[in-house]
């Protein structure tokens, strides 16, 4: 009986912690302000900076965020700072703007229900009790709240230190008017794996007129505008994705990764080599 009560108490505390991240942003912002000035230290033993060679460790850093959430801008800034300070490392950044905050007075111009569904998939893969923002996920296997800078640096360092056996190469042609044609090549195929290609706008500025961030000007980086998945049945092949109307190789990029659709684990990643 005592064990049952103890376990129930732990579960309740875990749920309350997650709800605090989602519902009580003020405490988050206070903590974020204290950490903001410190440089994020990422350890990396990988001296090979070729983004298309995944024999060494990598970190796919996914952030679920929203312009309608007052806790999210510091997490967005944290990711932007991390990107600036670690350009020489094998780290891939993707920011998904979910849509469930839109109902509270401000519609995030980058939000999509598609990204909310992706976060729901992670809730299932990682056996989470609640869904919240801001949330970081590393390589599809570990998650934590957006204010936890110490955990962020440690988990990325751990991911970079892991030796990888899977590889992914993706030359692409952008000369087609409406689509981007991508040739992919990997060295192995695992069961229940899909190839995902994220179309990313590198940065944008948004002035928020309503909601929790009313009056703020927000700076975003690595904004996922679309995410397309393809069944991975062969080690080599061709796929095509729709090209955004204002797409160009300076302000946009494509990041691809192979992900297990049963567990969420990401086994290989690379930036698409745009021609």
C-alpha positions as CSV (number, residue, x, y, z in Angstrom):
1,X,0.0,0.0,0.0
2,X,2.8,2.4,0.9
3,X,4.6,1.6,-2.4
4,X,1.4,2.4,-4.3
5,X,1.0,5.7,-2.5
6,X,4.7,6.6,-3.1
7,X,4.4,5.8,-6.9
8,X,1.2,7.8,-7.1
9,X,2.9,10.8,-5.5
10,X,5.8,10.7,-7.9
11,X,3.4,10.6,-10.9
12,X,1.4,13.5,-9.5
13,X,4.6,15.6,-9.0
14,X,5.7,14.8,-12.6
15,X,2.4,15.9,-14.0
16,X,2.4,19.1,-11.9
17,X,5.9,19.9,-13.1
18,X,4.9,19.5,-16.8
19,X,1.7,21.6,-16.2
20,X,3.8,24.3,-14.6
21,X,5.9,24.6,-17.8
22,X,2.7,24.9,-19.8
23,X,0.5,27.0,-17.6
24,X,2.8,29.1,-15.4
25,X,5.3,30.8,-17.7
26,X,6.4,33.6,-15.3
27,X,8.7,31.3,-13.3
28,X,10.2,30.0,-16.5
29,X,11.0,33.5,-17.7
30,X,12.7,34.4,-14.4
31,X,14.9,31.3,-14.6
32,X,15.6,31.8,-18.3
33,X,16.8,35.4,-17.7
34,X,19.4,34.2,-15.2
35,X,20.8,31.7,-17.7
36,X,20.7,33.9,-20.7
37,X,24.1,35.4,-20.3
38,X,26.0,32.1,-20.0
39,X,27.5,30.5,-23.0
40,X,26.2,27.0,-23.7
41,X,29.1,24.5,-23.6
42,X,28.8,21.7,-26.0
43,X,31.4,19.0,-25.9
44,X,32.2,17.3,-29.3
45,X,34.8,14.8,-30.2
46,X,33.8,14.8,-33.8
47,X,36.4,16.6,-35.9
48,X,34.6,15.8,-39.2
49,X,32.4,18.7,-40.2
50,X,31.0,17.1,-43.3
51,X,27.2,17.3,-42.8
52,X,26.6,14.4,-45.2
53,X,28.8,12.0,-43.2
54,X,27.0,10.5,-40.3
55,X,29.6,7.9,-39.2
56,X,30.1,10.1,-36.1
57,X,27.6,11.5,-33.7
58,X,24.9,14.0,-34.5
59,X,22.2,15.9,-32.7
60,X,18.8,16.6,-34.2
61,X,17.4,19.3,-31.9
62,X,13.6,19.7,-32.3
63,X,11.8,22.5,-30.5
64,X,8.0,22.7,-30.2
65,X,7.1,26.3,-29.7
66,X,4.4,29.0,-30.3
67,X,4.1,32.8,-30.6
68,X,1.0,32.5,-28.3
69,X,3.0,31.1,-25.4
70,X,4.8,33.5,-23.1
71,X,7.3,30.8,-22.0
72,X,8.4,30.1,-25.6
73,X,10.4,33.2,-26.7
74,X,13.3,32.5,-24.3
75,X,13.5,28.9,-25.6
76,X,13.5,30.3,-29.2
77,X,16.4,32.6,-28.2
78,X,18.2,29.8,-26.5
79,X,18.1,27.7,-29.6
80,X,19.2,30.7,-31.7
81,X,22.2,31.2,-29.4
82,X,23.0,27.6,-29.4
83,X,23.1,27.6,-33.2
84,X,25.3,30.7,-33.3
85,X,27.8,29.3,-30.8
86,X,28.1,25.8,-32.3
87,X,28.2,26.3,-36.1
88,X,31.2,24.0,-36.4
89,X,29.3,21.0,-34.9
90,X,27.1,18.3,-36.3
91,X,23.9,19.8,-34.9
92,X,20.6,20.2,-36.8
93,X,17.9,22.6,-35.6
94,X,14.2,22.4,-36.3
95,X,11.5,24.6,-34.7
96,X,7.9,23.5,-35.0
97,X,5.2,26.0,-34.3
98,X,2.1,24.2,-32.9
99,X,-1.4,25.5,-33.3
100,X,-3.1,24.7,-29.9
101,X,-2.1,28.1,-28.5
102,X,-3.8,29.9,-31.4
103,X,-7.2,29.8,-29.7
104,X,-6.0,32.1,-26.9
105,X,-6.1,35.3,-29.0
106,X,-3.1,35.3,-31.3
107,X,-2.7,33.1,-34.4
108,X,0.9,32.2,-34.9
109,X,1.6,32.8,-38.6
110,X,3.9,29.7,-38.7
111,X,1.7,27.4,-36.7
112,X,0.3,24.2,-38.2
113,X,-1.9,21.4,-36.9
114,X,0.6,19.1,-38.7
115,X,3.2,20.0,-36.1
116,X,0.8,19.6,-33.2
117,X,0.2,16.0,-34.5
118,X,3.9,15.4,-34.6
119,X,4.2,16.5,-31.0
120,X,1.3,14.1,-30.1
121,X,3.3,11.3,-31.8
122,X,6.2,12.1,-29.5
123,X,3.9,12.1,-26.5
124,X,3.1,8.5,-27.5
125,X,6.6,7.4,-28.4
126,X,8.1,8.8,-25.2
127,X,5.2,7.8,-22.9
128,X,4.5,11.3,-21.7
129,X,1.5,12.3,-19.6
130,X,1.0,15.8,-21.0
131,X,2.0,17.8,-24.0
132,X,3.5,21.3,-23.4
133,X,5.6,24.1,-24.8
134,X,8.4,24.9,-25.0
135,X,9.7,21.4,-25.4
136,X,13.1,20.2,-26.7
137,X,13.5,16.7,-28.2
138,X,17.0,15.3,-29.1
139,X,17.3,12.6,-31.7
140,X,13.7,11.5,-31.1
141,X,14.6,9.7,-27.9
142,X,14.8,12.2,-25.0
143,X,12.8,15.3,-24.1
144,X,12.8,18.1,-21.6
145,X,11.4,21.5,-20.9
146,X,12.6,24.5,-22.8
147,X,14.2,26.3,-19.8
148,X,16.6,23.4,-19.0
149,X,19.8,24.8,-20.5
150,X,22.0,22.4,-18.5
151,X,20.1,19.3,-19.8
152,X,20.1,20.7,-23.3
153,X,23.9,21.0,-23.4
154,X,24.4,17.6,-21.8
155,X,22.0,15.7,-24.1
156,X,23.5,17.3,-27.2
157,X,27.0,16.5,-26.0
158,X,25.9,12.9,-25.3
159,X,24.4,12.6,-28.8
160,X,27.5,14.0,-30.5
161,X,29.7,11.5,-28.6
162,X,27.7,8.5,-29.9
163,X,29.2,6.6,-32.9
164,X,26.7,6.1,-35.7
165,X,26.5,3.3,-38.3
166,X,23.8,4.8,-40.5
167,X,24.6,7.3,-43.3
168,X,22.5,9.6,-45.4
169,X,23.4,11.5,-48.6
170,X,20.9,13.8,-50.4
171,X,21.9,15.8,-53.5
172,X,19.0,17.8,-54.8
173,X,18.0,19.8,-57.9
174,X,16.1,23.1,-57.5
175,X,15.8,24.0,-61.1
176,X,12.2,22.8,-61.3
177,X,9.7,25.7,-61.0
178,X,7.3,24.0,-58.5
179,X,9.2,21.2,-56.8
180,X,12.6,20.1,-55.4
181,X,13.9,16.8,-56.7
182,X,16.0,14.9,-54.2
183,X,18.1,11.8,-54.7
184,X,18.7,9.9,-51.4
185,X,21.2,7.2,-50.5
186,X,21.6,5.4,-47.2
187,X,23.7,2.4,-46.2
188,X,21.0,0.5,-44.3
189,X,17.2,0.2,-43.9
190,X,15.6,-0.7,-40.6
191,X,12.1,-1.9,-40.1
192,X,9.4,0.9,-39.7
193,X,11.6,3.6,-40.9
194,X,10.6,6.7,-42.9
195,X,12.7,9.4,-44.6
196,X,11.5,12.8,-43.5
197,X,12.4,16.1,-45.2
198,X,11.9,19.4,-43.5
199,X,11.7,22.6,-45.4
200,X,13.1,25.3,-43.2
201,X,13.0,29.1,-43.3
202,X,16.2,30.1,-41.6
203,X,14.8,33.2,-39.8
204,X,11.9,35.6,-39.5
205,X,10.6,38.4,-37.3
206,X,7.1,38.7,-36.1
207,X,5.3,41.5,-34.3
208,X,2.7,40.0,-31.9
209,X,-0.5,42.1,-31.5
210,X,-2.5,39.9,-29.1
211,X,-2.3,37.1,-26.7
212,X,0.3,36.4,-24.0
213,X,3.2,38.0,-26.0
214,X,1.1,41.1,-27.0
215,X,3.4,44.0,-28.0
216,X,6.5,41.9,-28.4
217,X,8.7,41.5,-31.5
218,X,9.8,37.9,-31.8
219,X,12.8,36.7,-33.7
220,X,12.6,33.1,-34.9
221,X,15.2,30.8,-36.4
222,X,15.0,27.4,-38.2
223,X,11.3,27.5,-38.7
224,X,9.9,24.3,-40.2
225,X,7.4,25.3,-42.8
226,X,6.6,21.8,-44.1
227,X,7.6,18.2,-43.1
228,X,7.1,15.4,-45.6
229,X,7.6,11.7,-44.9
230,X,8.3,8.9,-47.3
231,X,8.3,5.2,-46.8
232,X,11.9,3.9,-46.9
233,X,11.8,0.7,-48.8
234,X,15.1,0.9,-50.7
235,X,18.6,2.2,-49.9
236,X,18.6,4.6,-52.8
237,X,15.9,6.4,-54.7
238,X,14.2,9.7,-55.7
239,X,11.6,11.8,-54.0
240,X,10.1,15.3,-54.7
241,X,8.7,17.9,-52.4
242,X,6.8,21.1,-53.1
243,X,8.9,24.3,-53.3
244,X,7.6,27.2,-51.3
245,X,6.6,30.3,-53.3
246,X,9.5,32.4,-51.9
247,X,12.1,29.6,-51.7
248,X,15.7,30.4,-52.3
249,X,18.9,28.6,-51.3
250,X,20.1,31.6,-49.2
251,X,17.2,32.0,-46.8
252,X,15.9,28.4,-46.8
253,X,17.4,25.0,-46.2
254,X,16.3,21.3,-46.2
255,X,17.1,19.0,-43.4
256,X,16.4,15.3,-43.8
257,X,16.4,12.4,-41.3
258,X,15.5,8.8,-41.0
259,X,13.2,8.1,-38.1
260,X,11.6,4.9,-36.7
261,X,7.9,5.4,-36.8
262,X,7.3,2.9,-34.0
263,X,9.8,4.4,-31.5
264,X,10.6,7.9,-32.7
265,X,14.4,7.2,-32.8
266,X,16.3,9.1,-35.5
267,X,19.1,7.0,-36.9
268,X,20.6,9.3,-39.6
269,X,20.4,12.9,-40.7
270,X,21.9,15.3,-43.2
271,X,21.3,18.7,-44.8
272,X,20.2,18.3,-48.4
273,X,22.9,19.4,-50.8
274,X,21.0,22.0,-52.9
275,X,22.2,22.6,-56.5
